[in-house]
Amino acid sequence: MVLDLKRDKKLHVGQLKDGSVERFSFVISQEAWNLKLLASNVTVSLMIVKRGTRIRVKGKLKFKLQLECYRCGEPFTTDNEESFDLLFFVEHPSFYGRSKELTMEDFRVLPYNGDEIDLWQVLRETIILAIPTKPLCKPDCKGLCPICGVNWNLTTCEHQPSSTSE
């Protein structure tokens, strides 16, 4: 089997035909990821193209995250759709040790050894990189009162600054 993420989480390069375009769509259960913030199963769509020893993997993940608002502390769920486009090439010893200024394109190119590519790690990193550092329940979240702790999205307090300027 070319791709068996359920069994060994690898792409088997040797089973891809040169010039072939393979498409895969499947769902991986929420539990398989072992990520506390993941709030749903993950729908995965992949297109894999082999040209010689280069393998292009273009994909899209759909999933939900359960987050806590950075300002008010309320839990909320987000719908996420994350894409990636990577090029894998056979690792060559001359790749290491050469000095060159990196471009954004270089970050999409990854070496592989042998007959397998660990796609599980790529998929997992795509989810992790989608987690915001300061998640907001809504863009205009008012947050909490720093004095009494009331949630300004739900109610007001005597400490809340007035909206009119004097």
LOTORVEX-718207 format. One record per residue (C-alpha): x, y, z. Coordinates in steps of 0.2 Angstrom, whole numbers, plus 2048, in hexadecimal, padded with zeros to 3 digits. Layout:
<atoms>
XYZ/...
</atoms>
This chain:
<atoms>
800800800/8078117FB/80081A80A/7FB81281B/7F981F828/7EF813833/7FC805834/80D80E833/80A82082F/816820820/81582480E/81E815804/82781E7F7/82D80E7EE/81B80A7EA/81781A7E1/81981A7CE/8248277C6/8198357BF/80A82F7C9/7FD83A7D2/7F58317E1/7E78397EA/7E18347FC/7D3839807/7D0832818/7CB83682A/7D7833839/7CE83284A/7D1840857/7D8834863/7E682E857/7EF83F858/7F184086B/7EE85386A/7E385B878/7DE86A86F/7D785F860/7C485F861/7C0854852/7C5847846/7D184D838/7CC84C826/7DC84A81B/7DD84D808/7EE849800/7F584A7EE/8058427EC/8108447DC/82083A7D8/82C8417CC/83C8377CD/8428377DE/8388467E3/8288457EB/81B8537ED/80E8527FA/80085E7FA/7F385D807/7E5864811/7DF861822/7CE86582A/7CB86583C/7C586E84C/7CF87585A/7C887786C/7D1887872/7D0893881/7CF8A687D/7DF8AF882/7D58BE888/7C58B7891/7CA8A5894/7BA89E88D/7BB88E883/7B788E870/7B8883861/7C0888850/7BE88083F/7CF87E837/7D487A825/7E787A823/7F1876813/80387180F/80D86E800/81E865802/82B85E7F7/83584F7FD/84684A7F5/85283C7F8/85F842805/8708447FE/880847809/8858567FF/87585F806/87D861817/88B86D81A/88887980C/88488B810/876893808/8698A080C/85989880F/84989E806/83789A80A/83788D7FC/845883806/839881815/82D877809/83B86B804/83F85C80F/84B84E80D/84683B80F/85182B811/84C81A80B/83B815805/83081E811/82A82F816/823833827/81383C822/80B83A833/81884783A/81485382C/80185282F/803854842/80E863840/80186B835/7F486A843/800870850/80587F845/7F3884844/7F1887856/7F289985A/7FD8A0867/7F08AC86D/7DF8A5868/7D08B1869/7BE8AB86B/7B98BA85F/7C48C8858/7BC8D5863/7BD8CB873/7BC8D8882/7C58CC88E/7C48CC8A1/7C48DB8AD/7D58DB8B5/7CE8E18C5/7BE8D68C9/7C18C98BB/7AF8CA8B3/7AE8C58A1/7AB8D5897/7A48CC889/7958C6894/7938D58A0/79A8E68A6/7A18EB8B6/7A68FC8BE/7B88FA8B9/7B48F98A6/7BB90889D/7AE912895/7AC912882/7AB925881/7BB92F881/7BB93F88B/
</atoms>
